[in-house]
Amino acid sequence: MGDVGEAFNEYRKIVKKRKNERANKNMKIIQQCEFKYSTDMSGTVLFKTPQGTVCFYPTVNKFMFKKRLCRGDANSVLGFIRNMAK
């Protein structure tokens, strides 16, 4: 493999490491929250609310509610859910 291929392989390793670190940090915050949640097989965290389900993707810091995609970490998701309850 050429030099460019080796550079891309290194970049992929760095990205994977960042995603794992982000997921670990977000899951620690979620485990301490007061809301009930479940995790599906792909790692998506699902919060069931009376208004609908909020899907949180901890590796990429994104969450979705009713086809609306937002950016934010675990604290943003928990704040969003608290504001929905008001």
Secondary structure, 3 states (H helix, E strand, C coil): CCHHHHHHHHHHHHHHHHHHHHHHHHHHHHHCCCCCCEECCCCCEEEEECCEEEEEECCCCEEEECCEEEECCHHHHHHHHHHHHC
